[in-house]
Structure formats: C-alpha cells, structure tokens
C-alpha cells in the first residue's frame, strides 16, 4: 500500500511540475530570442495597428519579444493560451500593462507598471495582442 501511495505522489508531483509555470518552456527557442515561435498576421486593422506601434513605443518587446513570444529570463510569451480572452479579459490585460501585476503564471517575477503608458494606449496594445493570438490559433 505504501508503494502505491508513494508512486501516486510521484506522479502527482510530476504532473504538478509539468503544468506549473516552472514546467513551461522559458528558454529562447527562436532566432529572435523569443521563447515561442509566433506567426504574425499579414496586416492589422486600425486599433491593432495602433497597438502594434504602442507595443513598440512602450518597449514591451524588451521583455515580451518583438512578436510577443516572450524573452527567456525576462518575460513570458503573451501569445499563449494562458492569456486567451476567457482567462484574461481585455480590460485585465490593459490594466495590468499600465499598473503592473504580481507574477502568477510564470517564474519571471512581477511585471512592473509601464511608465507613461495610458489605459487607452494599453487597450490598443491588447487589440494588437488579440490579433496576433488569433493568427496563432488562440481566441
């Protein structure tokens, strides 16, 4: 009986690790240094295009990568099912971009507030991110 219990605990611990932030890939795998390979849309609509520029201007790429695929040791990929609209609403993503947020999915540490970023600019960044997510099968 003890053997089964110990074996079960090992399996549960292994699954917990795999599905925890520490079990997720956090090292660069692409030529651009991003954690995941991201397919970019051919074009963006008005708000998403504005958001693409705001993403660049706010220096989001420094941690999240030029294509939002995450940078190893700096920030997670935003093109990930964790950030789909059912798990994180547009308003939550925008507010966390402006105000910062404590780490709760990945082992990168807390995201600090983005200095000078307005809520309106953050909302356009979310439009950009949602367009990139859709292009990668995340809705």
Order of alpha helices (4+ residues) and beta strands (2+ residues): alpha-alpha-alpha-alpha-alpha
